[in-house]
Amino acid sequence: MHSSICSPISSPSQLLLKPSHNLALGFGLLPKPKFSVKKSRSSSSPKALLSTAKESVLKEFHEKRALKIISGLQNFDRDNVASVVTAADKGGATHVDIACDPELVKLALSLTSLPVCVSSVDPAAFLAAVEAGAVMVEIGNYDSFYEKGVLFSPEKVLNLTKETRRILPSVTLSVTVPHTLSLPDQVKLAELLEKEGVDIIQTEGGKCSNPSKPGVLGLIEKATPTLAAAYSISGAVKIPVMCSSGLSTVTAPMAITAGAAGVGVGSAVNRLNDVVAMIAEVRSIASSLGGASADRHSPYEEKTLRRL
């Protein structure tokens, strides 16, 4: 997916970097992340602190209110990423997901205290990003690969998962189940991933959905594949499920009702052309997840609905 995003007047990427910290790699490397539990006067074991760090990352998932804003697996444009991260921070998201690049991680940490997730299909690339401060890694966001005719089999996804766990045994790990699999095969793969120690299962499907109706009906059609996957998988695994791909203010609350512990939103935000519009969209989605009745549609979505 391509987006045209203009930099805000005061480009977030020009701000000074804040120190980034990461407990996931253990002691002697980096101090703890800013969003972690406060230091205790009593000494704690490395295992206990690592567990606390992961609990901090997963907190909103356990509360079924996680909102992850995705800039794009192959989006390395600093101003673009800075705008998306700023929108996530100011709009009320709980997590932000960026391309797996150490410098982008440092940039994100200079703009937000939200947990930073990095996405890749190369397990070897994760270590440097985690050392830079990422506290969650995602094997997924496959859309850009589908466009090139590259598909991911269950065996491929499992091998990537095992290699990532070998390199980073303690880092919060999310894995996307490919929508190219049948629903029964998606469920089967999710069950196997849970056995491999994955922390979050992410669904997808918006890319394969071509709505035939305008307006709200079209928005619901667009989200149907990922909603169906979230419903099916959440009933088969005990770990949190994140419903992603093709979601909007209209359909994000449906994902939670379907059994998801959180939602991931990418193009609904990152395709917008200025940071103010992005913040408004994130705020609208966050509000919809919170059950607010006011501001049911973002300004951008209202325009879209009127045009359809």
Protein Blocks (a to p, Z undefined) as FASTA:
>chain_A
ZZdddddfblfklpccdddddfknoghiaccdfklccddfbdcdfklmmmmmmmmmmmmm
mnopaccddfbjklcbfklmmmmmmmmmmnopabdcddddfklmmmmmmmbccdcddddf
bfklmmmmmmnopabdceejkllmmmnopacdfklmmmmmmmmmmmmmmbccdddddfkb
cfklmmmmmmmmmmnopabdcdehklmpccfbehjllmmmmmmmmmmmmmmmmmmpmbdc
ddeehiafklmmmmmmnopabdcdfklmmmpcbfklmmmmmmmmmmmmnopaghkbcfkl
mmmmmmZZ
